[in-house]
């Protein structure tokens, strides 16, 4: 593989166009983000980490995922990318400052690459210390989350759990691509991504995408910052946005708190979870926003440095969690929330494809009688 044009160091934020920002502000607050900045036509939400924001939306007449933003370690990376793509380096006029280059990937996703963006002070939160069966670290200290039992409050006779998750940062995006090989090659060659897992389709031969991570040499990074996957089902909606995955601040309790907060307020559609992925290993919980875009809470993911070679991962390992509920056929696809139930009932998903293949491989019990 040839030397990449530049090497991104991490993902910063995702960008959307939305018809109603007030509705989304309410959702993002319930999801566990904090309003960092607001203009007449845009909102910027942050997590508890050092990034000035991890989610941006601008008011529009359409609801659309625009793209993702990444950081690079040196200005020379911006210069190399600008020269390669024949685009200018511009000064960032949005909060955070710095300089950026904007390019378009093979699936017409807008990719913003930044250098010199100002970091912010982290939002402090109480550290959760766990006692496992083999290691007892918390002594003479009672485990109380938030206001403990007082987080449960009655609202019109219904118990509402008021403690939400606390998002720390954006960790990755998943995108649906027309051509997996082309997308993988582009992100590797232009932005320096490494393949963590090459995703082998149900036919057992052809790649349908990859889990890709940043190349930071001997510094361990998230197992994936990007998941580009080529949909197999002819019924799949051709929408490029799959989901955005946000790491929570306080591990499993933080993720569980967010689940019960969103579940008990009963205003948003749950997509998938709670479970633990196989590829990447993180615990996950996926929710739909009011516009049908999927957002994930995750924690406890794998970290890999550049020395770890890519693996070929079969379809079963891609879709089957280490534990958790069966993945719905709607997973990875963006649609209005009112269409979800009908879609799940009528459309075959990858889990169903794998299930049918495994049934076909079972011995014919009738012939054995």
C-alpha positions as a LaTeX table, in Angstrom:
\begin{tabular}{lrrr}
\hline
Residue & $x$ (\AA) & $y$ (\AA) & $z$ (\AA) \\
\hline
Unk1 & 0.00 & 0.00 & 0.00 \\
Unk2 & 1.34 & 3.41 & $-0.93$ \\
Unk3 & 2.09 & 6.12 & 1.62 \\
Unk4 & $-1.12$ & 8.01 & 2.54 \\
Unk5 & $-1.54$ & 11.67 & 1.72 \\
Unk6 & $-2.07$ & 12.48 & 5.42 \\
Unk7 & $-2.92$ & 10.69 & 8.65 \\
Unk8 & $-5.92$ & 11.80 & 10.66 \\
Unk9 & $-5.49$ & 11.44 & 14.43 \\
Unk10 & $-9.12$ & 11.25 & 15.59 \\
Unk11 & $-12.70$ & 12.11 & 14.74 \\
Unk12 & $-14.08$ & 15.40 & 16.11 \\
Unk13 & $-17.74$ & 15.84 & 15.18 \\
Unk14 & $-20.57$ & 14.96 & 12.80 \\
Unk15 & $-22.52$ & 17.59 & 10.85 \\
Unk16 & $-26.23$ & 17.57 & 9.95 \\
Unk17 & $-28.89$ & 19.70 & 8.28 \\
Unk18 & $-32.20$ & 19.68 & 10.19 \\
Unk19 & $-35.57$ & 21.34 & 9.81 \\
Unk20 & $-36.12$ & 22.04 & 13.52 \\
Unk21 & $-33.19$ & 22.67 & 15.84 \\
Unk22 & $-35.30$ & 23.03 & 19.00 \\
Unk23 & $-36.56$ & 19.46 & 18.71 \\
Unk24 & $-32.99$ & 18.22 & 18.26 \\
Unk25 & $-31.66$ & 20.30 & 21.18 \\
Unk26 & $-34.12$ & 18.52 & 23.45 \\
Unk27 & $-33.09$ & 15.10 & 22.14 \\
Unk28 & $-29.34$ & 15.73 & 22.46 \\
Unk29 & $-29.77$ & 16.93 & 26.04 \\
Unk30 & $-31.67$ & 13.74 & 26.91 \\
Unk31 & $-28.97$ & 11.74 & 25.07 \\
Unk32 & $-26.33$ & 13.24 & 27.37 \\
Unk33 & $-24.66$ & 16.10 & 25.46 \\
Unk34 & $-24.26$ & 19.74 & 26.46 \\
Unk35 & $-25.06$ & 22.82 & 24.38 \\
Unk36 & $-21.68$ & 24.47 & 23.77 \\
Unk37 & $-22.58$ & 27.22 & 21.30 \\
Unk38 & $-25.61$ & 28.44 & 19.40 \\
Unk39 & $-26.15$ & 30.88 & 16.55 \\
Unk40 & $-29.29$ & 31.98 & 14.76 \\
Unk41 & $-29.14$ & 28.94 & 12.47 \\
Unk42 & $-26.74$ & 26.40 & 14.06 \\
Unk43 & $-26.26$ & 24.41 & 17.26 \\
Unk44 & $-23.00$ & 22.96 & 18.60 \\
Unk45 & $-23.15$ & 20.23 & 21.28 \\
Unk46 & $-20.17$ & 18.90 & 23.24 \\
Unk47 & $-19.36$ & 16.04 & 25.59 \\
Unk48 & $-17.41$ & 16.04 & 28.83 \\
Unk49 & $-14.06$ & 15.71 & 27.01 \\
Unk50 & $-11.71$ & 18.30 & 25.56 \\
Unk51 & $-13.26$ & 18.69 & 22.10 \\
Unk52 & $-15.17$ & 22.00 & 21.75 \\
Unk53 & $-18.07$ & 20.07 & 20.23 \\
Unk54 & $-18.94$ & 16.64 & 18.85 \\
Unk55 & $-22.22$ & 17.37 & 17.07 \\
Unk56 & $-23.21$ & 20.25 & 14.75 \\
Unk57 & $-26.56$ & 20.91 & 13.08 \\
Unk58 & $-27.68$ & 23.78 & 10.86 \\
Unk59 & $-31.28$ & 24.74 & 10.14 \\
Unk60 & $-32.41$ & 23.76 & 6.66 \\
Unk61 & $-35.47$ & 22.72 & 4.65 \\
Unk62 & $-34.17$ & 19.13 & 4.60 \\
Unk63 & $-32.95$ & 16.58 & 7.14 \\
Unk64 & $-29.59$ & 15.25 & 5.99 \\
Unk65 & $-26.26$ & 13.95 & 7.27 \\
Unk66 & $-23.60$ & 16.20 & 5.73 \\
Unk67 & $-20.38$ & 14.58 & 6.90 \\
Unk68 & $-17.71$ & 14.11 & 9.56 \\
Unk69 & $-14.73$ & 16.08 & 10.80 \\
Unk70 & $-11.28$ & 14.76 & 11.73 \\
Unk71 & $-8.11$ & 16.20 & 13.24 \\
Unk72 & $-4.48$ & 15.91 & 12.10 \\
Unk73 & $-1.36$ & 16.31 & 14.21 \\
Unk74 & 0.48 & 18.77 & 11.95 \\
Unk75 & $-0.28$ & 21.64 & 9.62 \\
Unk76 & 1.83 & 19.92 & 6.98 \\
Unk77 & $-0.83$ & 17.20 & 6.83 \\
Unk78 & $-3.37$ & 19.86 & 5.87 \\
Unk79 & $-1.01$ & 21.21 & 3.24 \\
Unk80 & $-0.49$ & 17.77 & 1.74 \\
Unk81 & $-4.22$ & 17.04 & 1.63 \\
Unk82 & $-5.03$ & 20.46 & 0.15 \\
Unk83 & $-2.45$ & 19.97 & $-2.59$ \\
Unk84 & $-3.59$ & 16.42 & $-3.38$ \\
Unk85 & $-7.26$ & 17.42 & $-3.63$ \\
Unk86 & $-6.64$ & 20.85 & $-5.20$ \\
Unk87 & $-8.66$ & 22.65 & $-2.50$ \\
Unk88 & $-7.74$ & 25.60 & $-0.24$ \\
Unk89 & $-6.84$ & 25.62 & 3.43 \\
Unk90 & $-9.24$ & 28.00 & 5.14 \\
Unk91 & $-9.47$ & 29.50 & 8.61 \\
Unk92 & $-12.28$ & 27.96 & 10.61 \\
Unk93 & $-14.97$ & 30.56 & 11.32 \\
Unk94 & $-16.95$ & 28.32 & 13.66 \\
Unk95 & $-16.24$ & 27.83 & 17.39 \\
Unk96 & $-12.86$ & 26.26 & 18.12 \\
Unk97 & $-10.93$ & 28.09 & 15.44 \\
Unk98 & $-7.94$ & 26.54 & 13.71 \\
Unk99 & $-7.61$ & 25.72 & 10.02 \\
Unk100 & $-9.37$ & 23.16 & 7.87 \\
Unk101 & $-9.55$ & 21.46 & 4.49 \\
Unk102 & $-12.88$ & 20.20 & 3.14 \\
Unk103 & $-13.00$ & 17.33 & 0.66 \\
Unk104 & $-15.64$ & 14.87 & $-0.62$ \\
Unk105 & $-15.37$ & 11.07 & $-0.29$ \\
Unk106 & $-16.49$ & 8.57 & $-2.99$ \\
Unk107 & $-20.03$ & 8.48 & $-1.55$ \\
Unk108 & $-20.37$ & 12.29 & $-1.54$ \\
Unk109 & $-19.83$ & 12.62 & 2.20 \\
Unk110 & $-18.26$ & 15.93 & 3.20 \\
Unk111 & $-14.99$ & 15.33 & 5.06 \\
Unk112 & $-13.56$ & 18.22 & 7.08 \\
Unk113 & $-9.97$ & 17.89 & 8.32 \\
Unk114 & $-8.79$ & 20.30 & 11.03 \\
Unk115 & $-5.53$ & 21.42 & 12.61 \\
Unk116 & $-5.11$ & 23.84 & 15.49 \\
Unk117 & $-8.65$ & 23.70 & 16.86 \\
Unk118 & $-8.69$ & 25.00 & 20.43 \\
Unk119 & $-9.47$ & 22.44 & 23.10 \\
Unk120 & $-11.75$ & 23.18 & 26.06 \\
Unk121 & $-11.68$ & 22.31 & 29.75 \\
Unk122 & $-13.21$ & 18.88 & 30.42 \\
Unk123 & $-16.44$ & 18.72 & 32.39 \\
Unk124 & $-15.58$ & 16.91 & 35.59 \\
Unk125 & $-17.68$ & 13.96 & 36.74 \\
Unk126 & $-17.46$ & 11.53 & 39.63 \\
Unk127 & $-15.27$ & 8.51 & 38.97 \\
Unk128 & $-17.11$ & 5.19 & 39.21 \\
Unk129 & $-14.99$ & 2.52 & 40.90 \\
Unk130 & $-16.11$ & $-1.07$ & 40.39 \\
Unk131 & $-15.64$ & $-4.09$ & 42.63 \\
Unk132 & $-15.38$ & $-7.27$ & 40.55 \\
Unk133 & $-15.28$ & $-10.83$ & 41.81 \\
Unk134 & $-11.49$ & $-10.85$ & 41.53 \\
Unk135 & $-10.59$ & $-7.25$ & 42.30 \\
Unk136 & $-11.99$ & $-5.12$ & 45.11 \\
Unk137 & $-11.02$ & $-1.48$ & 44.54 \\
Unk138 & $-13.87$ & 0.38 & 46.26 \\
Unk139 & $-13.61$ & 0.21 & 50.06 \\
Unk140 & $-15.54$ & 2.12 & 52.73 \\
Unk141 & $-17.40$ & 3.96 & 49.97 \\
Unk142 & $-20.98$ & 3.32 & 48.93 \\
Unk143 & $-21.79$ & 3.14 & 45.23 \\
Unk144 & $-24.35$ & 5.87 & 44.56 \\
Unk145 & $-25.05$ & 7.19 & 41.08 \\
Unk146 & $-26.35$ & 10.73 & 40.86 \\
Unk147 & $-29.10$ & 11.13 & 43.46 \\
Unk148 & $-29.37$ & 7.35 & 43.86 \\
Unk149 & $-33.02$ & 6.27 & 44.31 \\
Unk150 & $-34.12$ & 9.90 & 44.05 \\
Unk151 & $-33.29$ & 9.76 & 40.34 \\
Unk152 & $-36.63$ & 7.97 & 40.07 \\
Unk153 & $-39.45$ & 10.51 & 40.08 \\
Unk154 & $-43.19$ & 10.14 & 39.49 \\
Unk155 & $-44.63$ & 11.98 & 36.50 \\
Unk156 & $-48.38$ & 11.56 & 35.94 \\
Unk157 & $-48.24$ & 8.31 & 37.88 \\
Unk158 & $-45.30$ & 6.93 & 35.85 \\
Unk159 & $-41.75$ & 6.42 & 37.13 \\
Unk160 & $-39.22$ & 8.50 & 35.22 \\
Unk161 & $-35.48$ & 7.89 & 35.62 \\
Unk162 & $-33.94$ & 11.37 & 35.45 \\
Unk163 & $-30.20$ & 10.58 & 35.27 \\
Unk164 & $-29.05$ & 10.62 & 31.65 \\
Unk165 & $-25.80$ & 9.30 & 30.20 \\
Unk166 & $-22.88$ & 11.72 & 30.03 \\
Unk167 & $-21.38$ & 11.64 & 26.54 \\
Unk168 & $-17.62$ & 12.19 & 26.58 \\
Unk169 & $-16.71$ & 12.29 & 22.89 \\
Unk170 & $-17.55$ & 11.13 & 19.41 \\
Unk171 & $-15.68$ & 7.90 & 18.73 \\
Unk172 & $-16.74$ & 6.74 & 15.26 \\
Unk173 & $-19.21$ & 6.82 & 12.41 \\
Unk174 & $-20.67$ & 3.99 & 10.33 \\
Unk175 & $-21.49$ & 4.73 & 6.70 \\
Unk176 & $-23.25$ & 2.82 & 3.92 \\
Unk177 & $-21.21$ & 2.82 & 0.73 \\
Unk178 & $-21.83$ & 1.89 & $-2.90$ \\
Unk179 & $-18.47$ & 0.16 & $-3.34$ \\
Unk180 & $-16.67$ & $-1.21$ & $-0.26$ \\
Unk181 & $-13.31$ & $-1.68$ & $-1.95$ \\
Unk182 & $-13.30$ & 1.86 & $-3.32$ \\
Unk183 & $-14.27$ & 3.38 & 0.03 \\
Unk184 & $-11.68$ & 1.42 & 2.01 \\
Unk185 & $-8.94$ & 2.36 & $-0.45$ \\
Unk186 & $-9.91$ & 6.04 & $-0.42$ \\
Unk187 & $-9.88$ & 6.37 & 3.38 \\
Unk188 & $-6.60$ & 4.47 & 3.60 \\
Unk189 & $-4.85$ & 6.46 & 0.87 \\
Unk190 & $-6.22$ & 9.94 & 1.58 \\
Unk191 & $-6.59$ & 9.94 & 5.38 \\
Unk192 & $-4.24$ & 7.16 & 6.49 \\
Unk193 & $-6.80$ & 4.81 & 7.99 \\
Unk194 & $-5.76$ & 1.25 & 8.86 \\
Unk195 & $-8.04$ & $-1.79$ & 8.55 \\
Unk196 & $-8.78$ & $-3.47$ & 11.89 \\
Unk197 & $-11.30$ & $-5.98$ & 10.53 \\
Unk198 & $-12.00$ & $-6.75$ & 6.90 \\
Unk199 & $-15.67$ & $-7.71$ & 6.73 \\
Unk200 & $-16.34$ & $-10.84$ & 4.67 \\
Unk201 & $-19.87$ & $-11.14$ & 3.28 \\
Unk202 & $-22.22$ & $-14.12$ & 3.61 \\
Unk203 & $-20.73$ & $-15.70$ & 0.47 \\
Unk204 & $-17.54$ & $-16.25$ & 2.48 \\
Unk205 & $-15.31$ & $-14.62$ & $-0.14$ \\
Unk206 & $-15.97$ & $-10.99$ & $-1.00$ \\
Unk207 & $-15.35$ & $-8.05$ & 1.35 \\
Unk208 & $-18.41$ & $-5.96$ & 2.14 \\
Unk209 & $-16.51$ & $-3.29$ & 4.10 \\
Unk210 & $-14.17$ & $-2.74$ & 6.99 \\
Unk211 & $-13.71$ & $-1.45$ & 10.50 \\
Unk212 & $-10.95$ & 1.14 & 10.14 \\
Unk213 & $-8.84$ & 2.99 & 12.73 \\
Unk214 & $-6.48$ & 5.96 & 12.79 \\
Unk215 & $-2.77$ & 5.31 & 12.36 \\
Unk216 & $-0.94$ & 6.87 & 15.31 \\
Unk217 & 2.06 & 4.56 & 15.29 \\
Unk218 & 2.71 & 2.97 & 18.69 \\
Unk219 & $-0.08$ & 4.98 & 20.34 \\
Unk220 & $-3.14$ & 2.72 & 20.88 \\
Unk221 & $-6.34$ & 4.13 & 19.37 \\
Unk222 & $-9.98$ & 3.04 & 19.13 \\
Unk223 & $-10.48$ & $-0.25$ & 17.27 \\
Unk224 & $-12.50$ & 1.72 & 14.73 \\
Unk225 & $-13.10$ & 5.36 & 13.94 \\
Unk226 & $-14.91$ & 4.44 & 10.73 \\
Unk227 & $-17.05$ & 1.50 & 9.64 \\
Unk228 & $-17.77$ & 1.56 & 5.91 \\
Unk229 & $-20.14$ & $-1.20$ & 4.84 \\
Unk230 & $-21.73$ & $-2.13$ & 1.53 \\
Unk231 & $-25.35$ & $-3.18$ & 2.00 \\
Unk232 & $-26.34$ & $-6.52$ & 0.52 \\
Unk233 & $-30.11$ & $-6.48$ & 0.78 \\
Unk234 & $-31.92$ & $-5.28$ & $-2.38$ \\
Unk235 & $-34.55$ & $-3.79$ & $-0.04$ \\
Unk236 & $-32.01$ & $-1.59$ & 1.76 \\
Unk237 & $-32.60$ & 2.14 & 1.71 \\
Unk238 & $-29.71$ & 3.78 & $-0.10$ \\
Unk239 & $-28.88$ & 6.30 & 2.63 \\
Unk240 & $-25.22$ & 6.89 & 3.38 \\
Unk241 & $-25.59$ & 7.52 & 7.13 \\
Unk242 & $-25.46$ & 4.46 & 9.37 \\
Unk243 & $-24.85$ & 5.78 & 12.86 \\
Unk244 & $-22.56$ & 7.88 & 15.04 \\
Unk245 & $-21.03$ & 6.28 & 18.14 \\
Unk246 & $-20.40$ & 8.36 & 21.27 \\
Unk247 & $-18.25$ & 7.14 & 24.14 \\
Unk248 & $-19.84$ & 7.74 & 27.53 \\
Unk249 & $-17.85$ & 9.18 & 30.41 \\
Unk250 & $-18.44$ & 6.70 & 33.19 \\
Unk251 & $-18.41$ & 3.17 & 31.71 \\
Unk252 & $-21.22$ & 0.64 & 32.06 \\
Unk253 & $-23.25$ & 2.45 & 34.75 \\
Unk254 & $-23.25$ & 5.57 & 32.61 \\
Unk255 & $-24.51$ & 3.60 & 29.61 \\
Unk256 & $-27.20$ & 1.85 & 31.66 \\
Unk257 & $-28.37$ & 5.12 & 33.23 \\
Unk258 & $-28.82$ & 6.61 & 29.78 \\
Unk259 & $-30.77$ & 3.58 & 28.62 \\
Unk260 & $-33.29$ & 3.82 & 31.45 \\
Unk261 & $-33.53$ & 7.58 & 31.17 \\
Unk262 & $-34.42$ & 7.41 & 27.46 \\
Unk263 & $-36.64$ & 4.37 & 28.00 \\
Unk264 & $-38.70$ & 5.87 & 30.83 \\
Unk265 & $-39.21$ & 9.31 & 29.28 \\
Unk266 & $-40.61$ & 7.32 & 26.32 \\
Unk267 & $-40.12$ & 10.04 & 23.69 \\
Unk268 & $-37.65$ & 8.36 & 21.31 \\
Unk269 & $-37.32$ & 5.08 & 19.40 \\
Unk270 & $-34.87$ & 2.47 & 20.69 \\
Unk271 & $-32.89$ & 0.82 & 17.89 \\
Unk272 & $-30.68$ & $-1.93$ & 19.34 \\
Unk273 & $-29.11$ & $-2.98$ & 22.63 \\
Unk274 & $-28.00$ & $-3.31$ & 25.30 \\
Unk275 & $-25.23$ & $-5.73$ & 24.34 \\
Unk276 & $-21.52$ & $-6.21$ & 23.74 \\
Unk277 & $-20.12$ & $-6.20$ & 20.22 \\
Unk278 & $-17.64$ & $-8.79$ & 19.03 \\
Unk279 & $-15.66$ & $-6.55$ & 16.65 \\
Unk280 & $-14.42$ & $-3.67$ & 18.78 \\
Unk281 & $-15.74$ & $-5.35$ & 21.95 \\
Unk282 & $-17.59$ & $-2.30$ & 23.23 \\
Unk283 & $-20.88$ & $-2.39$ & 25.09 \\
Unk284 & $-23.52$ & $-0.60$ & 23.02 \\
Unk285 & $-26.96$ & 0.96 & 23.12 \\
Unk286 & $-28.49$ & 2.57 & 19.99 \\
Unk287 & $-31.28$ & 5.17 & 19.87 \\
Unk288 & $-33.04$ & 7.06 & 17.07 \\
Unk289 & $-33.36$ & 10.83 & 17.17 \\
Unk290 & $-36.65$ & 12.52 & 16.12 \\
Unk291 & $-35.53$ & 12.50 & 12.47 \\
Unk292 & $-34.64$ & 8.79 & 12.36 \\
Unk293 & $-30.85$ & 9.20 & 12.58 \\
Unk294 & $-29.24$ & 6.59 & 14.84 \\
Unk295 & $-26.85$ & 7.51 & 17.68 \\
Unk296 & $-24.98$ & 5.05 & 19.87 \\
Unk297 & $-23.82$ & 5.14 & 23.47 \\
Unk298 & $-20.75$ & 2.90 & 23.87 \\
Unk299 & $-18.10$ & 2.06 & 26.44 \\
Unk300 & $-15.17$ & $-0.32$ & 27.02 \\
Unk301 & $-13.91$ & $-0.62$ & 23.44 \\
Unk302 & $-10.67$ & $-2.21$ & 22.25 \\
Unk303 & $-7.53$ & $-0.14$ & 21.67 \\
Unk304 & $-5.01$ & $-1.10$ & 18.99 \\
Unk305 & $-1.72$ & 0.41 & 17.84 \\
Unk306 & $-0.42$ & 0.33 & 14.28 \\
Unk307 & 1.46 & $-2.95$ & 14.79 \\
Unk308 & $-1.74$ & $-5.05$ & 14.84 \\
Unk309 & $-2.46$ & $-6.54$ & 11.38 \\
Unk310 & $-5.97$ & $-6.62$ & 9.88 \\
Unk311 & $-8.21$ & $-9.62$ & 10.42 \\
Unk312 & $-10.72$ & $-11.18$ & 8.05 \\
Unk313 & $-14.03$ & $-11.35$ & 9.93 \\
Unk314 & $-16.93$ & $-13.45$ & 8.71 \\
Unk315 & $-20.49$ & $-12.17$ & 8.39 \\
Unk316 & $-21.61$ & $-14.02$ & 11.52 \\
Unk317 & $-18.98$ & $-12.23$ & 13.64 \\
Unk318 & $-19.95$ & $-8.86$ & 12.16 \\
Unk319 & $-23.62$ & $-9.01$ & 13.05 \\
Unk320 & $-23.77$ & $-11.32$ & 16.08 \\
Unk321 & $-22.97$ & $-9.69$ & 19.41 \\
Unk322 & $-21.11$ & $-11.46$ & 22.23 \\
Unk323 & $-24.42$ & $-10.99$ & 24.00 \\
Unk324 & $-27.49$ & $-8.88$ & 23.46 \\
Unk325 & $-30.76$ & $-8.90$ & 21.49 \\
Unk326 & $-30.98$ & $-9.83$ & 17.81 \\
Unk327 & $-30.18$ & $-6.91$ & 15.54 \\
Unk328 & $-33.26$ & $-5.43$ & 13.82 \\
Unk329 & $-33.39$ & $-5.28$ & 10.01 \\
Unk330 & $-33.57$ & $-1.48$ & 10.25 \\
Unk331 & $-30.13$ & $-1.22$ & 11.86 \\
Unk332 & $-27.75$ & 0.95 & 9.88 \\
Unk333 & $-30.49$ & 2.56 & 7.82 \\
Unk334 & $-31.94$ & 6.03 & 8.19 \\
Unk335 & $-35.69$ & 6.50 & 7.86 \\
Unk336 & $-38.51$ & 8.47 & 9.49 \\
Unk337 & $-39.27$ & 6.94 & 12.88 \\
Unk338 & $-42.91$ & 6.34 & 11.94 \\
Unk339 & $-41.73$ & 3.88 & 9.26 \\
Unk340 & $-39.59$ & 1.74 & 11.57 \\
Unk341 & $-42.13$ & $-0.84$ & 12.67 \\
Unk342 & $-43.39$ & $-1.50$ & 9.15 \\
Unk343 & $-39.84$ & $-1.76$ & 7.82 \\
Unk344 & $-38.75$ & $-4.21$ & 10.52 \\
Unk345 & $-41.74$ & $-6.44$ & 9.82 \\
Unk346 & $-41.35$ & $-6.53$ & 6.05 \\
Unk347 & $-37.66$ & $-6.24$ & 5.19 \\
Unk348 & $-35.01$ & $-8.94$ & 5.47 \\
Unk349 & $-31.92$ & $-7.89$ & 7.41 \\
Unk350 & $-28.39$ & $-9.28$ & 7.52 \\
Unk351 & $-29.21$ & $-11.26$ & 10.65 \\
Unk352 & $-32.01$ & $-13.02$ & 8.74 \\
Unk353 & $-29.66$ & $-13.75$ & 5.82 \\
Unk354 & $-27.11$ & $-15.34$ & 8.15 \\
Unk355 & $-29.82$ & $-17.28$ & 9.97 \\
Unk356 & $-31.10$ & $-18.74$ & 6.69 \\
Unk357 & $-27.57$ & $-19.71$ & 5.60 \\
Unk358 & $-26.97$ & $-21.54$ & 8.89 \\
Unk359 & $-30.31$ & $-23.33$ & 8.64 \\
Unk360 & $-29.32$ & $-24.53$ & 5.15 \\
Unk361 & $-26.08$ & $-25.93$ & 6.56 \\
Unk362 & $-27.80$ & $-27.96$ & 9.26 \\
Unk363 & $-28.07$ & $-31.71$ & 8.60 \\
Unk364 & $-31.38$ & $-32.84$ & 7.15 \\
Unk365 & $-32.96$ & $-34.49$ & 10.19 \\
Unk366 & $-35.86$ & $-35.93$ & 8.17 \\
Unk367 & $-33.49$ & $-38.04$ & 6.10 \\
Unk368 & $-31.92$ & $-39.48$ & 9.22 \\
Unk369 & $-35.20$ & $-40.98$ & 10.46 \\
\hline
\end{tabular}
